[in-house]
């Protein structure tokens, strides 16, 4: 009987911490999902200003060519799906710090003070690097990419039903009567443009997490600078595949994203090497 009670006590002692961890995990997940839902609802009610902000790169590129900035709805329900996509995108961005904080609250009780001090800078750097990547895509990559894509237009750069550009289009058509060609003018879909823009922003924002992740792994001793350098050729292949998957099917966008991610990979090797040298000096 005594042996039976001892065994039952052992089982209770070993199962109680697991139940507590699962309850804590459930609480953190609930708070994370709740933050995402609240942020998503808020973004849904202000999706028009967010959409105006996201369309500034294409509008700027069109203004350089004296074209009217306008996108069209190809489907009846496309406007609603655009609003939902903006709400989902904005909810993800706004809830990102809250999710990171909940992750920290779940992991922190199991860490020593030295481990907390080592991990905290990386948790702070993660949203900062995401914002840097998103800003890099929005202010540098998107204007350059849209300007490049719009360069393939030719002929009268006015839509057939655009009264403002009708006179200019007629003048251009008269001037080119001796050498006629098929006109090519941009008439973009709202949903297609938004998909392209958000994909670029998220791809660059997440790719800027690479130095944070690899440096943290180097701090924990999971990777080394020598190991990262030795698999450089395999990393190039993986980066090429990822760049092809998350960018539109054009070579220019893939090359740009590949160049950025590979540069971040080399920076990660440098940061891990610095951590190793500091560790050697301390030892």
Phi, psi and omega per residue, in radians:
X1 nan -0.741 3.127
X2 -1.112 -0.687 3.137
X3 -1.144 -0.662 -3.134
X4 -1.125 -0.781 -3.137
X5 -1.157 -0.635 3.110
X6 -1.110 -0.718 3.138
X7 -1.138 -0.711 3.141
X8 -1.150 -0.645 3.103
X9 -1.140 -0.689 3.106
X10 -1.076 -0.740 3.141
X11 -1.121 -0.739 3.127
X12 -1.110 -0.718 -3.111
X13 -1.147 -0.617 -3.096
X14 -1.462 -0.463 -3.105
X15 -1.526 -0.455 -3.108
X16 -1.065 -0.808 3.119
X17 -1.061 -0.664 3.125
X18 -1.092 -0.763 3.126
X19 -1.111 -0.698 3.115
X20 -1.113 -0.721 3.124
X21 -1.140 -0.696 3.118
X22 -1.161 -0.667 3.094
X23 -1.150 -0.712 3.093
X24 -1.128 -0.729 3.102
X25 -1.080 -0.736 3.116
X26 -1.072 -0.735 3.130
X27 -1.080 -0.774 -3.118
X28 -1.168 -0.661 3.109
X29 -1.163 -0.678 3.129
X30 -1.106 -0.782 3.124
X31 -1.119 -0.657 3.137
X32 -1.166 -0.806 3.132
X33 -1.136 -0.697 3.133
X34 -1.107 -0.731 3.107
X35 -1.101 -0.705 3.121
X36 -1.135 -0.745 -3.116
X37 -1.148 -0.768 3.130
X38 -1.088 -0.796 3.125
X39 -1.114 -0.640 3.131
X40 -1.158 -0.724 3.117
X41 -1.136 -0.744 3.121
X42 -1.081 -0.745 -3.139
X43 -1.193 -0.515 3.125
X44 -1.132 -0.648 -3.112
X45 -1.342 -0.261 3.115
X46 -2.156 0.614 -3.076
X47 -1.226 -0.454 3.128
X48 -1.119 -0.872 3.078
X49 -1.083 -0.630 3.102
X50 -1.134 -0.712 3.109
X51 -1.129 -0.714 3.095
X52 -1.063 -0.672 3.117
X53 -1.168 -0.727 -3.110
X54 -1.246 -0.384 -3.134
X55 -1.604 0.000 3.134
X56 -1.062 -0.712 3.124
X57 -1.051 -0.763 -3.125
X58 -1.243 -0.633 3.112
X59 -1.140 -0.690 3.115
X60 -1.131 -0.725 3.131
X61 -1.160 -0.622 3.114
X62 -1.272 -0.647 3.119
X63 -1.105 -0.576 3.097
X64 -1.089 -0.434 3.127
X65 -1.804 0.222 3.137
X66 1.017 0.671 3.111
X67 -1.900 2.629 3.106
X68 -1.302 2.357 3.139
X69 -1.502 1.971 3.136
X70 -2.824 2.471 3.088
X71 -2.103 2.770 -3.047
X72 -2.083 2.740 3.037
X73 -1.737 2.041 -3.116
X74 -1.482 -0.420 -3.123
X75 -2.180 2.710 -3.109
X76 -1.106 -0.701 -3.081
X77 -1.578 0.088 -3.049
X78 -1.134 -0.623 3.135
X79 -1.068 -0.729 3.119
X80 -1.128 -0.756 -3.134
X81 -1.174 -0.545 3.054
X82 -1.133 -0.780 3.103
X83 -1.071 -0.714 3.130
X84 -1.187 -0.663 3.114
X85 -1.130 -0.719 3.096
X86 -1.133 -0.715 3.116
X87 -1.105 -0.736 3.127
X88 -1.137 -0.780 3.141
X89 -1.111 -0.827 3.126
X90 -1.145 -0.643 3.093
X91 -1.122 -0.675 3.098
X92 -1.102 -0.779 -3.104
X93 -1.178 -0.790 -3.100
X94 -1.219 -0.604 -3.098
X95 -1.470 -0.134 -3.093
X96 -1.006 -0.832 3.096
X97 -1.101 -0.637 -3.139
X98 -1.167 -0.736 3.107
X99 -1.101 -0.731 3.092
X100 -1.090 -0.691 3.110
X101 -1.150 -0.714 3.102
X102 -1.136 -0.646 3.066
X103 -1.105 -0.712 3.111
X104 -1.128 -0.741 3.135
X105 -1.125 -0.517 3.121
X106 -1.351 -0.637 -3.061
X107 -1.516 -0.581 -2.982
X108 -1.000 -0.724 -3.104
X109 -1.062 -0.401 -3.135
X110 -1.627 0.155 -3.099
X111 -1.914 2.614 2.989
X112 -1.302 2.912 -3.122
X113 -1.063 -0.714 3.127
X114 -1.137 -0.633 3.119
X115 -1.218 -0.645 3.082
X116 -1.106 -0.769 3.136
X117 -1.113 -0.520 3.133
X118 -1.386 -0.564 -3.065
X119 -1.489 -0.556 -3.050
X120 -1.017 -0.760 3.110
X121 -1.033 -0.575 3.140
X122 -1.253 -0.616 3.088
X123 -1.186 -0.566 3.076
X124 -1.287 -0.669 -3.096
X125 -1.248 -0.464 -3.060
X126 -1.079 -0.938 3.105
X127 -1.159 -0.544 3.110
X128 -1.124 -0.763 3.130
X129 -1.188 -0.604 3.085
X130 -1.110 -0.768 3.124
X131 -1.123 -0.696 3.111
X132 -1.088 -0.747 3.116
X133 -1.139 -0.747 3.122
X134 -1.139 -0.718 3.111
X135 -1.163 -0.658 3.094
X136 -1.071 -0.731 3.123
X137 -1.197 -0.717 -3.044
X138 -1.283 -0.782 -3.014
X139 -1.589 -0.341 -3.065
X140 -2.060 -0.961 -3.015
X141 -1.257 -0.842 -3.071
X142 -1.096 -0.835 3.093
X143 -1.038 -0.715 3.124
X144 -1.154 -0.748 -3.117
X145 -1.155 -0.760 -3.130
X146 -1.168 -0.674 3.093
X147 -1.105 -0.662 3.105
X148 -1.175 -0.793 -3.101
X149 -1.159 -0.691 -3.135
X150 -1.238 -0.255 3.115
X151 -1.194 -0.188 3.127
X152 -1.547 0.041 3.033
X153 -1.254 2.716 3.071
X154 -2.703 2.806 -3.133
X155 1.406 -2.826 3.117
X156 -1.095 2.117 -3.094
X157 -1.573 0.849 3.084
X158 -2.412 2.472 3.136
X159 -1.221 2.652 -3.116
X160 -1.032 -0.558 -3.094
X161 -1.772 0.352 -3.133
X162 -1.665 1.839 -3.105
X163 -1.173 -0.514 -3.113
X164 -1.166 -0.617 -3.098
X165 -1.748 0.190 -3.095
X166 -1.165 -0.741 -3.120
X167 -1.144 -0.771 3.118
X168 -1.118 -0.699 3.133
X169 -1.130 -0.683 3.130
X170 -1.147 -0.681 3.120
X171 -1.136 -0.752 3.121
X172 -1.139 -0.660 3.136
X173 -1.149 -0.657 3.118
X174 -1.189 -0.697 -3.123
X175 -1.174 -0.515 -3.091
X176 -1.792 0.378 -3.096
X177 -1.142 -0.555 -3.128
X178 -1.257 -0.500 3.133
X179 -2.222 1.316 -3.098
X180 -1.279 2.592 3.034
X181 -2.573 2.860 3.124
X182 -1.290 2.227 -3.132
X183 -1.326 2.460 3.080
X184 -2.206 2.028 -3.105
X185 -2.326 2.515 -3.115
X186 -1.290 2.247 3.056
X187 -2.467 1.380 -2.928
X188 -1.434 2.632 3.046
X189 -1.443 2.479 -3.140
X190 -1.078 -0.860 -3.087
X191 -1.155 -0.701 -3.141
X192 -1.142 -0.737 3.114
X193 -1.122 -0.771 -3.120
X194 -1.131 -0.686 3.090
X195 -1.068 -0.777 3.139
X196 -1.114 -0.779 -3.082
X197 -1.173 -0.847 -3.128
X198 -1.146 -0.587 3.109
X199 -1.135 -0.725 3.085
X200 -1.087 -0.835 -3.072
X201 -1.121 -0.803 3.134
X202 -1.165 -0.678 -3.129
X203 -1.093 -0.801 -3.134
X204 -1.280 -0.626 3.098
X205 -1.103 -0.747 3.127
X206 -1.281 -0.605 3.136
X207 -1.164 -0.476 3.096
X208 -1.294 -0.081 3.040
X209 -1.416 -0.177 -3.072
X210 -1.030 -0.855 3.107
X211 -1.062 -0.633 -3.140
X212 -1.131 -0.812 -3.095
X213 -1.162 -0.820 -3.091
X214 -1.220 -0.641 3.099
X215 -1.163 -0.681 3.079
X216 -1.115 -0.731 3.095
X217 -1.139 -0.633 3.064
X218 -1.175 -0.643 3.085
X219 -1.107 -0.632 3.129
X220 -1.443 -0.099 -3.139
X221 1.435 0.232 -3.136
X222 -1.397 -0.511 3.091
X223 -2.309 2.826 3.105
X224 -2.275 2.771 3.128
X225 -1.121 -0.644 3.110
X226 -1.147 -0.695 3.127
X227 -1.173 -0.717 3.108
X228 -1.133 -0.664 3.126
X229 -1.223 -0.584 -3.105
X230 -1.243 -0.441 3.140
X231 -1.798 0.409 -3.090
X232 -1.038 -0.720 -3.112
X233 -1.143 -0.626 3.084
X234 -1.254 -0.621 3.100
X235 -1.112 -0.624 3.109
X236 -1.079 -0.756 3.137
X237 -1.119 -0.780 -3.137
X238 -1.101 -0.734 3.137
X239 -1.130 -0.687 3.092
X240 -1.078 -0.730 3.127
X241 -1.139 -0.773 3.129
X242 -1.107 -0.734 3.129
X243 -1.096 -0.628 3.118
X244 -1.252 -0.499 -3.084
X245 -1.406 -0.658 -2.991
X246 -1.712 -0.111 3.133
X247 -1.918 2.862 3.078
X248 -1.088 2.830 -3.072
X249 -1.345 1.021 3.012
X250 -2.335 2.560 -2.999
X251 -1.179 -0.621 -3.063
X252 -1.083 -0.848 -3.141
X253 -1.089 -0.687 -3.138
X254 -1.160 -0.695 3.127
X255 -1.159 -0.719 -3.134
X256 -1.103 -0.849 -3.136
X257 -1.139 -0.673 3.091
X258 -1.067 -0.769 -3.125
X259 -1.080 -0.707 -3.131
X260 -1.171 -0.841 -3.089
X261 -1.150 -0.705 3.140
X262 -1.162 -0.661 3.055
X263 -1.083 -0.693 3.085
X264 -1.159 -0.578 3.096
X265 -1.123 -0.746 3.111
X266 -1.164 -0.655 3.072
X267 -1.105 -0.656 3.119
X268 -1.102 -0.724 3.106
X269 -1.074 -0.720 3.123
X270 -1.119 -0.747 -3.131
X271 -1.174 -0.707 3.107
X272 -1.132 -0.664 3.114
X273 -1.124 -0.648 3.085
X274 -1.142 -0.702 3.100
X275 -1.101 -0.719 3.138
X276 -1.135 -0.721 3.111
X277 -1.132 -0.703 3.104
X278 -1.136 -0.674 3.118
X279 -1.144 -0.687 3.119
X280 -1.135 -0.691 3.112
X281 -1.145 -0.665 3.116
X282 -1.189 -0.620 3.125
X283 -1.282 nan nan
